[in-house]
C-alpha cells in the first residue's frame, strides 16, 4: 500500500541486491504497478536466485506484464510460493503464468477464474507434483469440474490444502469434496463469509 513506482521499486531492489543477496521473501503487494514499474521487478527476478516467496497480489497488470512474468517464473525455478490474488487473472492469463512446475504454494484468490478456467488449472497443476497448497477463494467457481481437480490433487503425495472459500459451490461440487474427504489425504476449506 505504498504506491511505489518503477523508480522507487528499482531503488528498493538495488539496496536489497547490494546489501542482502540472500533475501528469500519479497512482498510488494497493493502498489498498483503499471507495465514499466513491473519490468523492474521482472529484471530483478532474473538475477536473484535466492527468492523463494513472491507476493505481488493486488497489482493490476496488462497482458504484456503477465507474459513477461510467466516467462521469468518458468526460468527462475527457485520461487516456491506465489501470491497473485486480486490481479485480474482470467482464463487468458492462466496458461501464461503457471508454466513452472516447481511451485509448492499458489494463491489465486479474488481472480476471475470461473468454471471456464478450472480445466486450464487442472491441466497445469496435474503436471506439478510439487504443489502442496492451492487457494482459489472467491474465484467464481460453482463446483462444475471440481471433481476433476480433486482427482488430480489426490494423486499428489504431498498435497495438503485446497481453499475454496467464498465460491458458489453447487451440490455436485459438495459431493466431489465429500468423496475426496473420505481419503483424508488433504484438507479442503469451503466456508462462505456472511454478507453484512
Steps between C-alpha positions, in 0.01 A plus 500: 500500500780743421427597139857413409587576137782367283766738644405419858492129432833517317657676800362244746615205290844657450546536876382144554731370229808675634448449873326167533524259211331228705154654516245225450164670566385804302158657561419797277125456505247784463717746310302517174799448272478592137694333219823703528496462880460126474789458256738602782373207707530259209864596445567455873342153498738395222804580715390394851545124537405495870142631482255226597182694593353775284185694589389736225130490586270798445691632199306528175728415208458510126542202265864585420587497872331161546698361206831633638420370848405157363828477309711587804304267732559221252877554504554600865420171669581613855164670561295252703216722620314746277216728608320658206169574675273773365703568187230466236623155395261326263500206257736685263767553767496153659706311237747790477570524875515144622755318288738439790464158660708581810248702701370349822246773584282703261250757623253612234229651724263770371568442130256427218582130454144365479398159377659577162844543656484187714591255219807713423608485864439125508723448198780719636491383860469137396857522375630666819572225751659751741177689579400491869252786531257655252271787593205588276293712739236719337586399144144452366504120511169313511634151552466393137813301421615514861505121515767499228716744698464290815600183311816670375587628847441157654779360281750744653669333796588821684193715426356637829247783454237616252318826581166557328341749740248756367406316182154385399572129518198300379384156612727315254800687642397420857465131408844501336652652814324246723645218291847656517467546876454126547862449396606767756814564300467882509279771648235687301374833636160612368339744745313801370524838670171656597417822318442796728 
